[in-house]
Amino acid sequence: FSSAESTGYPKVIMLSSAGVTRSSWSEEKKEMFKGSADIPIVRLNPFGILDIKAESEEELRRTGVDYCIFRPTGLNDNWPAGS
């Protein structure tokens, strides 16, 4: 077993969401990426979870610890043209 420092791997890996920044997109960006800005998790944002995740990401960045933020996404073969 090697420590994170000796392997070059981050000490913290945060599981977030691909939608954390989408609620703050400008109207122009939302128009540019139709289908991405209006996904159900962004529309619903249950319990403000996307905002909480965005704040948590910022707090992790401020700690100075080596980190990786993983934002999983859904895969879709039917994206709108030009997206």
N, C-alpha and C positions, 0 to 999 in steps of 0.2 A: 504494500500500500504506500503510495507516494502522497506527499502533501500537495495541496493546490499550488503552493508557491513554487515547488520544484518542477511541476509539470507544465506550468504556464496556463492552466485552466482557471476560469473565474472561481472565486470563493462562493459567490451567490448566483444562483440561476433563478430568475423570477418568471413565472408563467403569467402572462398578461393577456391581452386581446388585441387583435388587429384593428378593432373598432375604437380604441381609446382616444384617438385624435379626431375622428370623423365628425363628431358633433360640433367641433370648433372650426371646421373647414369653411372657407368663404363660399358664397353662392357660386362664384365662378368655378372654383375647384369642384364643388358638388356637381355642377353641370358638366364639367369635363370628365368626371368619373361616375356618370350615372350608373346606377346599379350597385355601386360600391358604397355610396354615401347613405343610401336609404335601405340598408339591410335591416332585418327585424331587430337585431340586438341594439342597433343604433336608434331606431325609432322607439323601441320600448324602454331601453336603458333601465332595467328593473333595479329598484332600490338605489339608483344612481351609480351602479357598479362600474360603468366605464369611467366616470369622473373619479371614483375612488382609486381605480387602477392607475389612471393617469397621475394622480397625486402621489401614489405609492412609487411609481417609476421615478418621479422627480426626487422624492426623498431618498431612494436608493442611490441615484446619481450623486446627490450631495454628500453621501457618507464617505466617499473616497475609496471604498473597498472595490476590489476587482469584481466585476459583475457581468452578467449577460441577461438581457431581457428578451424573452422568447414570446413572440406574438403570433400564435397559430391562426391560420385562416381556413376558410372553407374552400374547396376546389369545385370548380364549375366549368363545364364545357360549353355553356350557353351564355357567355358574357355578351353584353350588348356590343355592337360594332364600334370600333374606335376606342374601346376601353383597355 
